[in-house]
Amino acid sequence: MADCYKVRTSICIWSQSRIPLCVQTRQLFLQFCTQWKDNGYSQCSQWQDQGHSACSQWDKNCCTWAPCSWACKLFTWICRAWVWVANLVCVATIWIANVVCIGWAWLVYVVCIAWVFIVHYTCIGIAWIVYWVCRSPEAFFNLLLRIRLRALVLRQCLRPKDTPRNPLERAGWRLTFEDDFTSGVIDTSKWSDRPYYGTRYLDIGLASGITPTQYFDPASFAFGSSTVKLLAEKKNTSLQDPLYPYNNGWFTIPFSVGYLGWTSPSQDQQFGYFEIRCKIPGAPDMWPAFWLVSRQSWPPEIDIFEFYTKSSTKKFESTQHWGSEPNHPKQTRKHRVCSPSVHFHVYACEWTPTRIRWYYDNVLIRVATNGISDFIYPMHVVVNAGVDARSGHNPMSSTFPNAFEVDYVRAYA
C-alpha cells in the first residue's frame, strides 16, 4: 500500500508541475501581496503594515491545498482496489493454506491409523491362520473347502439346473449296491420300508408319555418315470403300545412319512463310497435325510445329509456320531447349496479306516477324522422323509403332502 501511495504522490507532483494551479505575486504599489489560484479568486492575503515595499512574510506559501488531476484520482481508486484485492487474495490464500494443511494433516492421520489397523488385523489374521494350521490342519483344510463350496454354489445359482447322473462305474471302486427305481415298486430284496429295530416309529420317550410324531408308512410312496418319491403326509395313525402310560397304551401319530433302509444285514458294509441323486421337499419344517447306521450298536452313525427346512431349504448338515450313550460326542457342519428342492443334486460320502469325506455334486466339501476309531461296525444305508416337529417348529402349518424325490442310490466298496 505504501508503494501505491508513493506512486500516487509522484503522479500528483508531476501533474502540478505541468499545470499552474497556484501563483504567488508581490503587489508593489498596493502595498500587499496576495496568493491566488488560477481561477482568479483570492485565497489568502498578506499586507505590509508600514508601507514598506516588500512582504515581510513573503516566504510563507499560502497555497497548501493539494492539487490532484483526474489521473491522480483514477490511480487512487486503482490503488484502493488493488489493496482490497491483495487483502482478499492474502486472506483466501491463508484460508486455503490452512484448509489444505489441516486436510493433509487429517489425511495423513487417517492413513496412518488405517495402516496401523490393517497391519494389526493382518498380523492377527496371519497369527490365527498359523495357529489353526498348527493346531488343526483338518479345520484349516475344511475352511478352504467351505470357500470352494461357496464359489461352486455361486456359479450354480447363476445358472441353476439339474446335476447330471454320474456314470455307474467309479474308478478305484467296486459297485456293491444300486437302485434306479425304474420298476414303479419298492424292491423288497433291496429295501425295507420300516427301520431295522422293528417298529414303525421311534419309541424314544414313549414310556414317559412322549408321543412319536411320525409314522413310517408303507403307503407313503409315489413313483415317477425313473424316481421314487418318499412322501410326508399329515395323516393320523392310531397305535397301541404297552410302553405308553396313558389311554391303555393308545396314542395317535399325526404324520406319515416314507422310509427306506437296506433289507438284509448281509448288505451292510464297513467302509465304502455311498451316493444319492435326489431332490428334497420345498415345504418348511421337513427333515429329509440320507445316512448310515449300524444295526449292532448306536452310535456310530454318519449323516451324509440332513435338511432342516424350517427357515431355509438351501442348507444341510453333515454329522458323525460316535462314542456311547448317554451324551455321546458328535461333530456337525452346515453347508449352503443351490436350489436343492428345485433341481436334482448328487450327495455322497466316502468312509475309510482313517477319515470320512463328504461330497456335493462330486466336489469334496468336508473331511473328518474325529471318532473314526469308533466306527468299527458295518453300517447300512437309510433314506427317509421326515417331519421336523422339534420344539419351536410348527409342521402342522406346512404343505402336505410333499415329496423327497430320489433318482438313484449307489454304494461302492
Number of C-alpha atoms within 10 A of each C-alpha: 12 8 9 15 14 11 16 21 15 12 18 20 16 14 18 16 11 8 11 11 17 19 14 17 11 16 14 14 9 11 17 20 22 18 20 18 15 12 8 10 9 11 12 14 12 17 18 16 10 7 13 12 15 15 20 14 11 15 7 10 12 17 16 7 8 9 16 17 14 10 12 20 14 12 17 17 11 14 19 15 12 14 14 13 12 13 12 12 12 12 12 12 12 12 12 12 12 12 12 12 12 12 12 12 12 12 12 12 12 12 12 12 12 12 12 12 12 12 12 12 12 12 12 12 12 12 12 13 14 14 13 15 14 11 12 11 14 17 15 17 15 17 14 14 17 18 11 15 21 17 11 16 17 14 12 16 12 9 9 15 15 16 15 11 14 13 6 9 10 11 6 7 12 13 15 15 14 15 18 14 20 15 14 14 11 19 12 12 9 15 18 18 23 21 19 18 9 8 11 17 18 16 14 11 12 17 15 11 14 13 19 18 18 27 29 23 22 17 12 20 21 17 17 14 10 13 20 24 23 29 25 30 23 19 17 15 14 11 11 12 14 12 15 19 15 13 9 11 15 15 21 16 17 17 23 27 27 27 26 22 21 23 20 14 14 9 14 19 18 15 21 18 21 26 23 24 23 25 22 28 28 21 21 20 26 28 23 29 22 25 23 22 23 22 17 11 12 15 21 25 20 23 20 26 24 20 26 21 21 18 11 14 23 17 18 21 16 21 18 24 22 20 17 13 9 6 7 12 14 16 12 11 12 15 17 16 20 22 21 23 18 15 14 22 25 23 20 25 28 20 20 16 13 13 15 21 17 23 19 21 18 15 15 18 21 24 18 19 14 17 17 19 12 13 24 13 19 18 24 24 24 20 22 23 29 30 26 20 17 10 6 8 15 14 19 13 10 16 16 15 15 20 27 27 24 24 22 19 21 18 22 19 17
